[in-house]
Amino acid sequence: MGLFDFLKPVEDSLPLVSSDLLARSKNSSDRRVPTGHGRCRRSQGLNMSEQPHSQKLLDEETGKNYFWNTETGETTWDSPLVEKTGDTRQTEALPFPVDLLAGTYLEGRQLSCIFQASRDGWSASKFHSLCDNRGPCVVYCETEQGSRFGAFNPDGWCSDDDYRYNLNTFLFFWPAKDGAGPVKLPKVGGGDTALFDYARSGPHFGADGLVIGAGQAAVTGLFAGPDFSDSDKTQGQLKDVISRLGQSYARIPKEFGQTSILGGDRESARLAEMKVYAAPELF
């Protein structure tokens, strides 16, 4: 299960937290520790003067930030500087409805566009430079034919050339019929290979569920580890997208009259736009 997979509260008084975080908070011997005592180190550049007993740390395995209370020893993914009882209405216009994220770790959080291909560039390397270590993300795409679709990544990216186990990822698309809202397509076949995080490729969901900007010399087999290639020729181009449903992500119900999120029965297309949204409070 991914680090940002959040389940229903086990008690009415508990907030939404992951099973992993619950285990750490109940067992003081399993709490994370700062520099020099494990795989976590202090994240730079955060002023914690308003919360003198809190430290922002970086989990080196996942590349994600979390917060450590030096008085109680408790850890949390939530910043102590964020007021959760205030106005959480979305202020930046989104190309998808906010209720699409109900039940996810991004529910109720302010989202911002951290990457826009038409503005920032269409290379996979540019995508990773702006989106890595930003926590859970939503990918939104439009094809040159006008089809709209996207995906939710609960773990985020860190370019470790590895795959992720996760049951909470999903794809979504807008059916061709006018006025129809987005439809979710959940992960199927278990949580294995829900996500691939290749440094030379763009967003990659399942083996072939949704692959945007595949690297020209993609990592294959069971190898998992850093990709040290520095050749620009191997970098994927985000204009290119493929999608095949059924193996990793659910097929589209027949009632919608199409078999592909790319429109009709297409298995490949060219993108006119790609955007990535994340919650700034998490990075």
C-alpha positions in Angstrom: 0.0 0.0 0.0 1.3 3.5 -0.9 2.3 5.9 1.8 -0.6 8.3 0.9 -3.3 5.6 0.8 -5.8 6.7 3.5 -8.5 4.5 4.9 -11.7 5.2 6.8 -11.1 6.0 10.5 -10.8 3.1 12.8 -12.4 5.1 15.5 -15.0 8.0 15.2 -12.6 10.4 16.9 -9.6 9.6 14.5 -8.9 11.7 11.4 -8.3 10.0 8.1 -4.9 8.4 8.3 -3.0 5.6 6.6 -2.7 2.2 8.3 1.1 2.7 8.2 0.8 6.0 10.0 -1.6 4.6 12.6 0.9 1.8 13.4 3.7 4.3 13.9 1.7 6.6 16.2 0.6 3.7 18.4 4.0 2.2 18.7 6.6 4.7 19.9 9.5 2.3 19.1 8.6 2.5 15.4 8.6 6.3 15.0 10.9 8.0 12.5 13.9 9.9 13.7 15.9 12.8 12.2 19.4 13.0 10.6 21.9 10.3 11.6 19.3 7.8 12.9 18.0 6.0 9.8 16.9 7.0 6.3 15.3 10.3 7.1 17.0 13.7 6.9 15.9 17.3 7.6 14.2 19.0 4.8 15.7 22.4 4.0 14.1 25.8 3.7 11.1 25.7 6.1 10.7 28.2 8.9 9.0 26.4 11.7 9.2 29.3 14.1 5.4 29.3 14.6 5.7 25.6 15.8 9.0 25.4 17.7 8.5 21.7 18.6 7.9 20.6 15.0 10.5 19.6 12.4 9.9 19.0 8.7 11.8 15.8 7.6 12.3 14.1 4.3 11.7 10.3 3.9 14.6 9.4 1.7 12.9 6.2 0.5 9.9 8.0 -1.0 11.1 11.5 -1.3 8.1 12.8 0.6 8.1 15.3 3.5 6.5 14.6 6.9 6.5 16.4 10.2 8.0 15.2 13.6 6.9 16.6 16.9 10.0 16.7 19.0 8.1 16.8 22.3 5.6 13.9 21.7 7.6 12.0 19.1 4.5 11.8 16.9 4.8 12.0 13.1 2.2 13.2 10.6 2.0 14.0 6.9 0.0 17.2 7.7 1.9 20.4 8.2 1.3 21.9 11.7 1.2 25.3 10.1 -2.0 24.4 8.1 -5.3 25.3 9.8 -7.7 22.5 8.9 -10.8 24.2 10.2 -10.6 27.2 8.0 -12.0 27.9 4.5 -10.9 25.0 2.2 -12.8 26.1 -0.9 -10.8 25.7 -4.0 -9.7 29.1 -5.3 -7.8 28.1 -8.5 -10.0 27.0 -11.4 -9.7 23.3 -12.0 -10.5 21.4 -15.3 -12.1 18.6 -13.3 -14.7 18.6 -10.4 -13.3 18.6 -6.9 -15.6 15.8 -5.9 -13.6 13.5 -8.2 -11.1 13.4 -5.3 -13.5 12.5 -2.6 -12.0 9.9 -0.3 -8.4 10.6 -1.4 -5.7 12.5 0.5 -6.3 15.5 -1.7 -9.9 15.9 -0.7 -10.6 19.3 0.7 -7.1 20.6 0.0 -6.2 23.6 -2.2 -4.8 22.4 -5.5 -2.5 24.3 -7.8 -1.2 23.5 -11.3 2.5 22.6 -10.9 3.1 21.6 -14.5 1.6 22.6 -17.8 3.1 21.1 -20.9 2.2 23.9 -23.3 3.9 26.3 -20.9 6.8 24.3 -19.4 7.7 21.9 -22.2 6.9 18.5 -23.4 9.9 16.5 -22.2 9.7 13.8 -19.5 12.7 15.4 -17.8 10.9 18.7 -17.5 7.8 17.0 -16.1 9.9 15.3 -13.4 11.9 18.4 -12.5 8.6 20.2 -11.6 6.5 17.2 -10.3 8.9 15.0 -8.3 8.5 15.0 -4.5 5.3 17.0 -4.6 3.1 14.4 -3.0 -0.2 13.0 -4.5 -1.0 14.5 -7.9 -3.8 14.6 -10.5 -2.9 14.4 -14.1 -5.3 16.0 -16.6 -5.0 15.7 -20.4 -6.6 16.8 -23.6 -5.9 15.1 -27.0 -5.7 16.8 -30.3 -9.0 15.2 -31.2 -10.7 16.8 -28.1 -10.9 13.8 -25.8 -10.4 14.6 -22.1 -9.0 12.2 -19.5 -6.7 11.9 -16.5 -5.4 9.9 -13.6 -4.8 10.1 -9.8 -1.4 9.2 -8.3 -1.7 8.9 -4.5 2.1 8.4 -4.1 3.5 11.1 -6.4 6.8 10.8 -8.3 10.5 10.7 -7.4 12.2 9.2 -10.5 13.4 6.0 -8.8 12.8 3.8 -11.8 10.7 1.5 -9.7 7.0 0.4 -9.6 4.4 1.0 -6.9 1.9 -1.2 -5.3 -1.3 0.7 -4.8 -5.1 0.0 -4.8 -6.2 3.7 -4.7 -5.0 4.9 -8.1 -7.6 5.4 -10.7 -8.0 6.7 -14.2 -10.9 9.0 -15.3 -12.4 10.2 -18.6 -15.2 12.3 -20.0 -17.6 10.3 -22.2 -18.2 11.6 -25.7 -21.9 12.4 -25.0 -22.6 16.1 -24.2 -22.9 17.1 -20.6 -21.5 13.9 -19.1 -19.2 14.2 -16.1 -16.0 12.3 -15.6 -16.1 8.6 -15.0 -13.6 6.8 -12.8 -11.9 3.6 -13.8 -10.4 1.9 -10.7 -7.3 -0.3 -10.4 -8.1 -4.0 -11.2 -6.1 -7.2 -10.8 -4.7 -6.3 -7.4 -2.4 -3.4 -6.4 0.8 -4.6 -8.1 2.3 -2.4 -10.8 -0.3 0.3 -10.3 2.4 3.0 -11.1 5.8 3.1 -12.8 8.1 5.9 -11.9 10.7 6.0 -14.7 12.9 9.0 -14.8 12.9 9.0 -18.7 9.1 8.7 -19.0 6.1 10.7 -18.2 3.1 9.5 -16.1 2.8 5.7 -16.3 -0.2 3.9 -14.8 -0.1 0.1 -15.0 1.7 -1.8 -17.7 -0.3 -0.2 -20.4 -3.4 1.4 -18.7 -2.1 4.9 -19.4 1.4 5.7 -20.6 2.3 9.3 -21.4 5.7 10.0 -23.0 7.3 6.6 -22.8 11.1 6.7 -22.7 12.8 5.6 -25.9 14.9 3.0 -24.0 12.5 2.1 -21.2 13.7 0.1 -18.2 12.5 -3.5 -18.6 12.4 -6.8 -16.7 12.7 -6.9 -12.9 15.3 -4.2 -12.6 14.5 -1.6 -10.0 16.9 1.1 -9.3 18.2 4.5 -10.5 18.5 5.1 -14.2 21.8 6.8 -14.8 21.3 7.4 -18.6 21.8 11.1 -19.4 21.0 11.0 -23.1 18.3 13.4 -24.1 17.5 11.0 -26.9 16.0 8.5 -24.5 13.7 11.1 -22.8 10.0 10.5 -23.5 8.0 13.1 -25.3 4.7 13.9 -23.5 2.8 14.5 -26.7 2.6 10.7 -27.2 0.1 8.7 -25.2 -1.1 5.1 -25.3 -3.9 3.4 -23.3 -5.2 -0.1 -23.1 -7.8 -1.0 -20.5 -8.6 -4.3 -18.8 -5.3 -5.6 -17.5 -4.4 -2.9 -14.9 -7.4 -0.6 -14.9 -11.1 -1.3 -15.4 -12.7 -1.3 -18.8 -15.2 1.4 -19.8 -18.8 0.2 -19.2 -20.5 -0.6 -22.5 -23.2 2.0 -21.9 -20.7 4.8 -22.7 -20.2 3.6 -26.3 -16.4 3.8 -26.3 -13.7 1.4 -25.3 -10.8 3.9 -24.8 -10.3 6.9 -22.6 -8.6 8.4 -25.7 -11.9 8.4 -27.5 -13.6 5.7 -29.5 -11.4 2.6 -29.7 -8.1 4.4 -30.0 -5.1 2.9 -28.3 -2.8 5.9 -29.1 -3.2 9.6 -29.5 -1.3 13.0 -29.5 -1.8 15.4 -26.6 -2.8 19.0 -27.0 -2.3 19.7 -23.3 -1.2 18.0 -20.1 -1.5 19.5 -16.6 -0.5 18.2 -13.2 -2.2 19.4 -10.0 -0.9 19.0 -6.4 -1.5 20.5 -2.9 1.2 23.1 -2.1 0.8 22.5 1.7 2.2 19.0 1.2 5.6 20.1 -0.2 
